[in-house]
């Protein structure tokens, strides 16, 4: 999955390099350039999400969660 995302990012970078020369010449090229930039950002965010999910899933089960009870909020000092 990550390799596919990295390959897609490389393709987007190639598209951006080709479109960069034509941004000023055409409105369509400018819009297409902006679209490709957004798609590349989305792909990068997906890679970040994959990294966070794998890391947090591994760590989350190592540490037990402290469960708060409603009576913990109403403890009065003795």
Secondary structure as the mmCIF struct_conf table of DSSP 4:
data_model
#
loop_
_struct_conf.conf_type_id
_struct_conf.id
_struct_conf.beg_label_comp_id
_struct_conf.beg_label_asym_id
_struct_conf.beg_label_seq_id
_struct_conf.end_label_comp_id
_struct_conf.end_label_asym_id
_struct_conf.end_label_seq_id
HELX_RH_AL_P HELX_RH_AL_P1 UNK A 2 UNK A 20
TURN_TY1_P TURN_TY1_P1 UNK A 21 UNK A 25
HELX_RH_AL_P HELX_RH_AL_P2 UNK A 27 UNK A 60
TURN_TY1_P TURN_TY1_P2 UNK A 61 UNK A 62
BEND BEND1 UNK A 63 UNK A 63
HELX_LH_PP_P HELX_LH_PP_P1 UNK A 64 UNK A 68
HELX_RH_3T_P HELX_RH_3T_P1 UNK A 70 UNK A 74
HELX_LH_PP_P HELX_LH_PP_P2 UNK A 75 UNK A 77
#
